[in-house]
Amino acid sequence: MTEIKEEHAEQVERLQTEIESLRSTREWEVEQNAQLREQLNEAKTKNYKLTEELDASEKANRDWEVK
């Protein structure tokens, strides 16, 4: 019976260690996800602004060519 309790205690300890590791990994992934979302939003904003600037430049060039 003592051997079973020891095996059980070892298994519980291993599982608790694995749970801690998984939680740590999950927290890191959540943080990375948040950073990537922020970077993506910044890239989208920059893309939108550059597209507007390009459109305005193309329109100015067309207007210049017409004159």
PDB file of N, CA, C and O in Angstrom:
ATOM      1  N   MET A   1       0.820  -1.195   0.000  1.00  0.00           N
ATOM      2  CA  MET A   1       0.000   0.000   0.000  1.00  0.00           C
ATOM      3  C   MET A   1       0.865   1.261   0.000  1.00  0.00           C
ATOM      4  O   MET A   1       0.535   2.245  -0.662  1.00  0.00           O
ATOM      5  N   THR A   2       1.954   1.228   0.731  1.00  0.00           N
ATOM      6  CA  THR A   2       2.857   2.375   0.794  1.00  0.00           C
ATOM      7  C   THR A   2       3.447   2.663  -0.582  1.00  0.00           C
ATOM      8  O   THR A   2       3.616   3.819  -0.969  1.00  0.00           O
ATOM      9  N   GLU A   3       3.756   1.599  -1.313  1.00  0.00           N
ATOM     10  CA  GLU A   3       4.327   1.767  -2.654  1.00  0.00           C
ATOM     11  C   GLU A   3       3.323   2.459  -3.580  1.00  0.00           C
ATOM     12  O   GLU A   3       3.699   3.317  -4.378  1.00  0.00           O
ATOM     13  N   ILE A   4       2.085   2.094  -3.475  1.00  0.00           N
ATOM     14  CA  ILE A   4       1.035   2.714  -4.299  1.00  0.00           C
ATOM     15  C   ILE A   4       0.902   4.191  -3.950  1.00  0.00           C
ATOM     16  O   ILE A   4       0.765   5.028  -4.842  1.00  0.00           O
ATOM     17  N   LYS A   5       0.940   4.515  -2.666  1.00  0.00           N
ATOM     18  CA  LYS A   5       0.845   5.917  -2.246  1.00  0.00           C
ATOM     19  C   LYS A   5       2.029   6.724  -2.771  1.00  0.00           C
ATOM     20  O   LYS A   5       1.871   7.865  -3.206  1.00  0.00           O
ATOM     21  N   GLU A   6       3.218   6.118  -2.726  1.00  0.00           N
ATOM     22  CA  GLU A   6       4.411   6.809  -3.227  1.00  0.00           C
ATOM     23  C   GLU A   6       4.308   7.049  -4.733  1.00  0.00           C
ATOM     24  O   GLU A   6       4.628   8.133  -5.221  1.00  0.00           O
ATOM     25  N   GLU A   7       3.856   6.021  -5.467  1.00  0.00           N
ATOM     26  CA  GLU A   7       3.681   6.170  -6.914  1.00  0.00           C
ATOM     27  C   GLU A   7       2.639   7.248  -7.213  1.00  0.00           C
ATOM     28  O   GLU A   7       2.804   8.068  -8.116  1.00  0.00           O
ATOM     29  N   HIS A   8       1.575   7.219  -6.436  1.00  0.00           N
ATOM     30  CA  HIS A   8       0.514   8.219  -6.619  1.00  0.00           C
ATOM     31  C   HIS A   8       1.054   9.625  -6.337  1.00  0.00           C
ATOM     32  O   HIS A   8       0.778  10.563  -7.086  1.00  0.00           O
ATOM     33  N   ALA A   9       1.812   9.762  -5.269  1.00  0.00           N
ATOM     34  CA  ALA A   9       2.380  11.065  -4.914  1.00  0.00           C
ATOM     35  C   ALA A   9       3.337  11.552  -6.001  1.00  0.00           C
ATOM     36  O   ALA A   9       3.341  12.736  -6.339  1.00  0.00           O
ATOM     37  N   GLU A  10       4.144  10.649  -6.545  1.00  0.00           N
ATOM     38  CA  GLU A  10       5.067  11.016  -7.625  1.00  0.00           C
ATOM     39  C   GLU A  10       4.296  11.445  -8.873  1.00  0.00           C
ATOM     40  O   GLU A  10       4.649  12.421  -9.534  1.00  0.00           O
ATOM     41  N   GLN A  11       3.248  10.700  -9.175  1.00  0.00           N
ATOM     42  CA  GLN A  11       2.438  11.029 -10.350  1.00  0.00           C
ATOM     43  C   GLN A  11       1.757  12.384 -10.161  1.00  0.00           C
ATOM     44  O   GLN A  11       1.712  13.189 -11.091  1.00  0.00           O
ATOM     45  N   VAL A  12       1.237  12.634  -8.983  1.00  0.00           N
ATOM     46  CA  VAL A  12       0.593  13.920  -8.693  1.00  0.00           C
ATOM     47  C   VAL A  12       1.603  15.046  -8.839  1.00  0.00           C
ATOM     48  O   VAL A  12       1.295  16.089  -9.416  1.00  0.00           O
ATOM     49  N   GLU A  13       2.801  14.840  -8.322  1.00  0.00           N
ATOM     50  CA  GLU A  13       3.846  15.866  -8.418  1.00  0.00           C
ATOM     51  C   GLU A  13       4.215  16.129  -9.877  1.00  0.00           C
ATOM     52  O   GLU A  13       4.358  17.282 -10.282  1.00  0.00           O
ATOM     53  N   ARG A  14       4.370  15.063 -10.667  1.00  0.00           N
ATOM     54  CA  ARG A  14       4.680  15.222 -12.090  1.00  0.00           C
ATOM     55  C   ARG A  14       3.575  15.985 -12.809  1.00  0.00           C
ATOM     56  O   ARG A  14       3.841  16.868 -13.624  1.00  0.00           O
ATOM     57  N   LEU A  15       2.341  15.634 -12.496  1.00  0.00           N
ATOM     58  CA  LEU A  15       1.208  16.309 -13.136  1.00  0.00           C
ATOM     59  C   LEU A  15       1.133  17.776 -12.733  1.00  0.00           C
ATOM     60  O   LEU A  15       0.828  18.632 -13.563  1.00  0.00           O
ATOM     61  N   GLN A  16       1.406  18.067 -11.477  1.00  0.00           N
ATOM     62  CA  GLN A  16       1.394  19.462 -11.030  1.00  0.00           C
ATOM     63  C   GLN A  16       2.492  20.263 -11.726  1.00  0.00           C
ATOM     64  O   GLN A  16       2.286  21.417 -12.104  1.00  0.00           O
ATOM     65  N   THR A  17       3.646  19.647 -11.890  1.00  0.00           N
ATOM     66  CA  THR A  17       4.745  20.303 -12.605  1.00  0.00           C
ATOM     67  C   THR A  17       4.348  20.556 -14.055  1.00  0.00           C
ATOM     68  O   THR A  17       4.618  21.624 -14.604  1.00  0.00           O
ATOM     69  N   GLU A  18       3.711  19.575 -14.663  1.00  0.00           N
ATOM     70  CA  GLU A  18       3.266  19.728 -16.051  1.00  0.00           C
ATOM     71  C   GLU A  18       2.207  20.821 -16.166  1.00  0.00           C
ATOM     72  O   GLU A  18       2.222  21.604 -17.116  1.00  0.00           O
ATOM     73  N   ILE A  19       1.302  20.876 -15.216  1.00  0.00           N
ATOM     74  CA  ILE A  19       0.267  21.916 -15.211  1.00  0.00           C
ATOM     75  C   ILE A  19       0.908  23.292 -15.107  1.00  0.00           C
ATOM     76  O   ILE A  19       0.530  24.209 -15.836  1.00  0.00           O
ATOM     77  N   GLU A  20       1.865  23.442 -14.214  1.00  0.00           N
ATOM     78  CA  GLU A  20       2.570  24.723 -14.064  1.00  0.00           C
ATOM     79  C   GLU A  20       3.264  25.113 -15.360  1.00  0.00           C
ATOM     80  O   GLU A  20       3.230  26.273 -15.770  1.00  0.00           O
ATOM     81  N   SER A  21       3.890  24.138 -15.996  1.00  0.00           N
ATOM     82  CA  SER A  21       4.579  24.396 -17.259  1.00  0.00           C
ATOM     83  C   SER A  21       3.588  24.828 -18.336  1.00  0.00           C
ATOM     84  O   SER A  21       3.846  25.769 -19.086  1.00  0.00           O
ATOM     85  N   LEU A  22       2.464  24.141 -18.406  1.00  0.00           N
ATOM     86  CA  LEU A  22       1.443  24.482 -19.399  1.00  0.00           C
ATOM     87  C   LEU A  22       0.859  25.870 -19.143  1.00  0.00           C
ATOM     88  O   LEU A  22       0.608  26.624 -20.083  1.00  0.00           O
ATOM     89  N   ARG A  23       0.645  26.203 -17.884  1.00  0.00           N
ATOM     90  CA  ARG A  23       0.132  27.540 -17.549  1.00  0.00           C
ATOM     91  C   ARG A  23       1.130  28.617 -17.951  1.00  0.00           C
ATOM     92  O   ARG A  23       0.758  29.653 -18.504  1.00  0.00           O
ATOM     93  N   SER A  24       2.383  28.361 -17.669  1.00  0.00           N
ATOM     94  CA  SER A  24       3.429  29.316 -18.023  1.00  0.00           C
ATOM     95  C   SER A  24       3.487  29.498 -19.538  1.00  0.00           C
ATOM     96  O   SER A  24       3.580  30.619 -20.037  1.00  0.00           O
ATOM     97  N   THR A  25       3.432  28.392 -20.252  1.00  0.00           N
ATOM     98  CA  THR A  25       3.449  28.450 -21.714  1.00  0.00           C
ATOM     99  C   THR A  25       2.234  29.199 -22.233  1.00  0.00           C
ATOM    100  O   THR A  25       2.348  30.013 -23.149  1.00  0.00           O
ATOM    101  N   ARG A  26       1.084  28.933 -21.659  1.00  0.00           N
ATOM    102  CA  ARG A  26      -0.143  29.607 -22.088  1.00  0.00           C
ATOM    103  C   ARG A  26      -0.042  31.107 -21.844  1.00  0.00           C
ATOM    104  O   ARG A  26      -0.417  31.904 -22.704  1.00  0.00           O
ATOM    105  N   GLU A  27       0.462  31.494 -20.681  1.00  0.00           N
ATOM    106  CA  GLU A  27       0.613  32.921 -20.378  1.00  0.00           C
ATOM    107  C   GLU A  27       1.546  33.585 -21.379  1.00  0.00           C
ATOM    108  O   GLU A  27       1.269  34.686 -21.855  1.00  0.00           O
ATOM    109  N   TRP A  28       2.652  32.919 -21.701  1.00  0.00           N
ATOM    110  CA  TRP A  28       3.595  33.461 -22.678  1.00  0.00           C
ATOM    111  C   TRP A  28       2.918  33.608 -24.042  1.00  0.00           C
ATOM    112  O   TRP A  28       3.084  34.623 -24.718  1.00  0.00           O
ATOM    113  N   GLU A  29       2.156  32.586 -24.440  1.00  0.00           N
ATOM    114  CA  GLU A  29       1.474  32.628 -25.735  1.00  0.00           C
ATOM    115  C   GLU A  29       0.425  33.734 -25.769  1.00  0.00           C
ATOM    116  O   GLU A  29       0.261  34.394 -26.796  1.00  0.00           O
ATOM    117  N   VAL A  30      -0.279  33.945 -24.677  1.00  0.00           N
ATOM    118  CA  VAL A  30      -1.269  35.022 -24.615  1.00  0.00           C
ATOM    119  C   VAL A  30      -0.575  36.373 -24.762  1.00  0.00           C
ATOM    120  O   VAL A  30      -1.059  37.246 -25.483  1.00  0.00           O
ATOM    121  N   GLU A  31       0.551  36.547 -24.084  1.00  0.00           N
ATOM    122  CA  GLU A  31       1.314  37.795 -24.196  1.00  0.00           C
ATOM    123  C   GLU A  31       1.816  37.997 -25.622  1.00  0.00           C
ATOM    124  O   GLU A  31       1.726  39.097 -26.167  1.00  0.00           O
ATOM    125  N   GLN A  32       2.342  36.937 -26.221  1.00  0.00           N
ATOM    126  CA  GLN A  32       2.821  37.032 -27.604  1.00  0.00           C
ATOM    127  C   GLN A  32       1.675  37.367 -28.549  1.00  0.00           C
ATOM    128  O   GLN A  32       1.825  38.179 -29.462  1.00  0.00           O
ATOM    129  N   ASN A  33       0.536  36.736 -28.320  1.00  0.00           N
ATOM    130  CA  ASN A  33      -0.643  36.991 -29.146  1.00  0.00           C
ATOM    131  C   ASN A  33      -1.038  38.458 -29.060  1.00  0.00           C
ATOM    132  O   ASN A  33      -1.349  39.077 -30.077  1.00  0.00           O
ATOM    133  N   ALA A  34      -1.029  39.010 -27.870  1.00  0.00           N
ATOM    134  CA  ALA A  34      -1.385  40.423 -27.686  1.00  0.00           C
ATOM    135  C   ALA A  34      -0.393  41.321 -28.416  1.00  0.00           C
ATOM    136  O   ALA A  34      -0.788  42.292 -29.062  1.00  0.00           O
ATOM    137  N   GLN A  35       0.891  40.999 -28.312  1.00  0.00           N
ATOM    138  CA  GLN A  35       1.906  41.799 -29.007  1.00  0.00           C
ATOM    139  C   GLN A  35       1.734  41.709 -30.519  1.00  0.00           C
ATOM    140  O   GLN A  35       1.848  42.713 -31.223  1.00  0.00           O
ATOM    141  N   LEU A  36       1.460  40.509 -31.014  1.00  0.00           N
ATOM    142  CA  LEU A  36       1.274  40.337 -32.453  1.00  0.00           C
ATOM    143  C   LEU A  36       0.023  41.059 -32.943  1.00  0.00           C
ATOM    144  O   LEU A  36       0.022  41.635 -34.031  1.00  0.00           O
ATOM    145  N   ARG A  37      -1.037  41.030 -32.147  1.00  0.00           N
ATOM    146  CA  ARG A  37      -2.250  41.768 -32.523  1.00  0.00           C
ATOM    147  C   ARG A  37      -1.965  43.264 -32.605  1.00  0.00           C
ATOM    148  O   ARG A  37      -2.429  43.947 -33.517  1.00  0.00           O
ATOM    149  N   GLU A  38      -1.200  43.758 -31.646  1.00  0.00           N
ATOM    150  CA  GLU A  38      -0.847  45.176 -31.645  1.00  0.00           C
ATOM    151  C   GLU A  38      -0.008  45.514 -32.880  1.00  0.00           C
ATOM    152  O   GLU A  38      -0.243  46.527 -33.539  1.00  0.00           O
ATOM    153  N   GLN A  39       0.958  44.669 -33.181  1.00  0.00           N
ATOM    154  CA  GLN A  39       1.786  44.894 -34.368  1.00  0.00           C
ATOM    155  C   GLN A  39       0.943  44.844 -35.638  1.00  0.00           C
ATOM    156  O   GLN A  39       1.140  45.640 -36.556  1.00  0.00           O
ATOM    157  N   LEU A  40       0.005  43.904 -35.683  1.00  0.00           N
ATOM    158  CA  LEU A  40      -0.872  43.786 -36.846  1.00  0.00           C
ATOM    159  C   LEU A  40      -1.725  45.036 -37.011  1.00  0.00           C
ATOM    160  O   LEU A  40      -1.873  45.548 -38.120  1.00  0.00           O
ATOM    161  N   ASN A  41      -2.282  45.525 -35.916  1.00  0.00           N
ATOM    162  CA  ASN A  41      -3.092  46.744 -35.985  1.00  0.00           C
ATOM    163  C   ASN A  41      -2.259  47.934 -36.441  1.00  0.00           C
ATOM    164  O   ASN A  41      -2.726  48.755 -37.231  1.00  0.00           O
ATOM    165  N   GLU A  42      -1.026  48.031 -35.947  1.00  0.00           N
ATOM    166  CA  GLU A  42      -0.137  49.114 -36.379  1.00  0.00           C
ATOM    167  C   GLU A  42       0.163  48.994 -37.870  1.00  0.00           C
ATOM    168  O   GLU A  42       0.179  49.997 -38.584  1.00  0.00           O
ATOM    169  N   ALA A  43       0.402  47.772 -38.341  1.00  0.00           N
ATOM    170  CA  ALA A  43       0.688  47.558 -39.759  1.00  0.00           C
ATOM    171  C   ALA A  43      -0.534  47.898 -40.610  1.00  0.00           C
ATOM    172  O   ALA A  43      -0.399  48.485 -41.684  1.00  0.00           O
ATOM    173  N   LYS A  44      -1.718  47.531 -40.137  1.00  0.00           N
ATOM    174  CA  LYS A  44      -2.945  47.858 -40.876  1.00  0.00           C
ATOM    175  C   LYS A  44      -3.134  49.367 -40.967  1.00  0.00           C
ATOM    176  O   LYS A  44      -3.489  49.894 -42.021  1.00  0.00           O
ATOM    177  N   THR A  45      -2.895  50.054 -39.858  1.00  0.00           N
ATOM    178  CA  THR A  45      -3.026  51.512 -39.842  1.00  0.00           C
ATOM    179  C   THR A  45      -2.026  52.139 -40.802  1.00  0.00           C
ATOM    180  O   THR A  45      -2.376  53.032 -41.574  1.00  0.00           O
ATOM    181  N   LYS A  46      -0.793  51.677 -40.755  1.00  0.00           N
ATOM    182  CA  LYS A  46       0.244  52.205 -41.645  1.00  0.00           C
ATOM    183  C   LYS A  46      -0.124  51.927 -43.099  1.00  0.00           C
ATOM    184  O   LYS A  46       0.032  52.796 -43.956  1.00  0.00           O
ATOM    185  N   ASN A  47      -0.606  50.734 -43.377  1.00  0.00           N
ATOM    186  CA  ASN A  47      -1.016  50.369 -44.730  1.00  0.00           C
ATOM    187  C   ASN A  47      -2.145  51.276 -45.212  1.00  0.00           C
ATOM    188  O   ASN A  47      -2.130  51.740 -46.352  1.00  0.00           O
ATOM    189  N   TYR A  48      -3.113  51.525 -44.353  1.00  0.00           N
ATOM    190  CA  TYR A  48      -4.240  52.387 -44.707  1.00  0.00           C
ATOM    191  C   TYR A  48      -3.748  53.795 -45.038  1.00  0.00           C
ATOM    192  O   TYR A  48      -4.155  54.382 -46.040  1.00  0.00           O
ATOM    193  N   LYS A  49      -2.874  54.327 -44.193  1.00  0.00           N
ATOM    194  CA  LYS A  49      -2.352  55.681 -44.423  1.00  0.00           C
ATOM    195  C   LYS A  49      -1.534  55.750 -45.706  1.00  0.00           C
ATOM    196  O   LYS A  49      -1.662  56.702 -46.476  1.00  0.00           O
ATOM    197  N   LEU A  50      -0.696  54.746 -45.939  1.00  0.00           N
ATOM    198  CA  LEU A  50       0.116  54.738 -47.153  1.00  0.00           C
ATOM    199  C   LEU A  50      -0.748  54.582 -48.400  1.00  0.00           C
ATOM    200  O   LEU A  50      -0.462  55.181 -49.436  1.00  0.00           O
ATOM    201  N   THR A  51      -1.799  53.782 -48.300  1.00  0.00           N
ATOM    202  CA  THR A  51      -2.715  53.627 -49.429  1.00  0.00           C
ATOM    203  C   THR A  51      -3.405  54.947 -49.732  1.00  0.00           C
ATOM    204  O   THR A  51      -3.539  55.327 -50.895  1.00  0.00           O
ATOM    205  N   GLU A  52      -3.843  55.649 -48.688  1.00  0.00           N
ATOM    206  CA  GLU A  52      -4.456  56.964 -48.897  1.00  0.00           C
ATOM    207  C   GLU A  52      -3.468  57.921 -49.554  1.00  0.00           C
ATOM    208  O   GLU A  52      -3.819  58.653 -50.479  1.00  0.00           O
ATOM    209  N   GLU A  53      -2.237  57.907 -49.068  1.00  0.00           N
ATOM    210  CA  GLU A  53      -1.204  58.790 -49.618  1.00  0.00           C
ATOM    211  C   GLU A  53      -0.929  58.451 -51.083  1.00  0.00           C
ATOM    212  O   GLU A  53      -0.785  59.347 -51.915  1.00  0.00           O
ATOM    213  N   LEU A  54      -0.858  57.165 -51.393  1.00  0.00           N
ATOM    214  CA  LEU A  54      -0.626  56.734 -52.766  1.00  0.00           C
ATOM    215  C   LEU A  54      -1.785  57.143 -53.666  1.00  0.00           C
ATOM    216  O   LEU A  54      -1.572  57.640 -54.772  1.00  0.00           O
ATOM    217  N   ASP A  55      -3.005  56.936 -53.194  1.00  0.00           N
ATOM    218  CA  ASP A  55      -4.180  57.334 -53.973  1.00  0.00           C
ATOM    219  C   ASP A  55      -4.164  58.830 -54.258  1.00  0.00           C
ATOM    220  O   ASP A  55      -4.451  59.256 -55.377  1.00  0.00           O
ATOM    221  N   ALA A  56      -3.831  59.623 -53.250  1.00  0.00           N
ATOM    222  CA  ALA A  56      -3.778  61.074 -53.421  1.00  0.00           C
ATOM    223  C   ALA A  56      -2.680  61.447 -54.415  1.00  0.00           C
ATOM    224  O   ALA A  56      -2.866  62.340 -55.241  1.00  0.00           O
ATOM    225  N   SER A  57      -1.549  60.772 -54.338  1.00  0.00           N
ATOM    226  CA  SER A  57      -0.439  61.043 -55.252  1.00  0.00           C
ATOM    227  C   SER A  57      -0.824  60.684 -56.685  1.00  0.00           C
ATOM    228  O   SER A  57      -0.547  61.441 -57.615  1.00  0.00           O
ATOM    229  N   GLU A  58      -1.461  59.530 -56.859  1.00  0.00           N
ATOM    230  CA  GLU A  58      -1.901  59.122 -58.197  1.00  0.00           C
ATOM    231  C   GLU A  58      -2.918  60.100 -58.760  1.00  0.00           C
ATOM    232  O   GLU A  58      -2.878  60.430 -59.945  1.00  0.00           O
ATOM    233  N   LYS A  59      -3.823  60.563 -57.919  1.00  0.00           N
ATOM    234  CA  LYS A  59      -4.823  61.536 -58.364  1.00  0.00           C
ATOM    235  C   LYS A  59      -4.140  62.835 -58.768  1.00  0.00           C
ATOM    236  O   LYS A  59      -4.495  63.430 -59.785  1.00  0.00           O
ATOM    237  N   ALA A  60      -3.170  63.277 -57.986  1.00  0.00           N
ATOM    238  CA  ALA A  60      -2.443  64.509 -58.309  1.00  0.00           C
ATOM    239  C   ALA A  60      -1.694  64.349 -59.627  1.00  0.00           C
ATOM    240  O   ALA A  60      -1.655  65.280 -60.431  1.00  0.00           O
ATOM    241  N   ASN A  61      -1.100  63.184 -59.857  1.00  0.00           N
ATOM    242  CA  ASN A  61      -0.391  62.933 -61.119  1.00  0.00           C
ATOM    243  C   ASN A  61      -1.351  62.947 -62.301  1.00  0.00           C
ATOM    244  O   ASN A  61      -1.034  63.511 -63.349  1.00  0.00           O
ATOM    245  N   ARG A  62      -2.511  62.337 -62.145  1.00  0.00           N
ATOM    246  CA  ARG A  62      -3.509  62.347 -63.227  1.00  0.00           C
ATOM    247  C   ARG A  62      -3.969  63.763 -63.514  1.00  0.00           C
ATOM    248  O   ARG A  62      -4.084  64.169 -64.670  1.00  0.00           O
ATOM    249  N   ASP A  63      -4.234  64.520 -62.440  1.00  0.00           N
ATOM    250  CA  ASP A  63      -4.665  65.910 -62.610  1.00  0.00           C
ATOM    251  C   ASP A  63      -3.573  66.715 -63.309  1.00  0.00           C
ATOM    252  O   ASP A  63      -3.870  67.563 -64.151  1.00  0.00           O
ATOM    253  N   TRP A  64      -2.319  66.454 -62.966  1.00  0.00           N
ATOM    254  CA  TRP A  64      -1.190  67.174 -63.569  1.00  0.00           C
ATOM    255  C   TRP A  64      -1.080  66.833 -65.057  1.00  0.00           C
ATOM    256  O   TRP A  64      -0.828  67.707 -65.886  1.00  0.00           O
ATOM    257  N   GLU A  65      -1.277  65.529 -65.388  1.00  0.00           N
ATOM    258  CA  GLU A  65      -1.182  65.094 -66.780  1.00  0.00           C
ATOM    259  C   GLU A  65      -2.302  65.681 -67.624  1.00  0.00           C
ATOM    260  O   GLU A  65      -2.100  65.971 -68.803  1.00  0.00           O
ATOM    261  N   VAL A  66      -3.469  65.859 -67.043  1.00  0.00           N
ATOM    262  CA  VAL A  66      -4.615  66.411 -67.762  1.00  0.00           C
ATOM    263  C   VAL A  66      -4.358  67.872 -68.113  1.00  0.00           C
ATOM    264  O   VAL A  66      -4.791  68.338 -69.167  1.00  0.00           O
ATOM    265  N   LYS A  67      -3.671  68.586 -67.261  1.00  0.00           N
ATOM    266  CA  LYS A  67      -3.416  70.015 -67.503  1.00  0.00           C
ATOM    267  C   LYS A  67      -2.409  70.169 -68.542  1.00  0.00           C
ATOM    268  O   LYS A  67      -2.052  71.293 -68.895  1.00  0.00           O
TER     269      LYS A  67
END
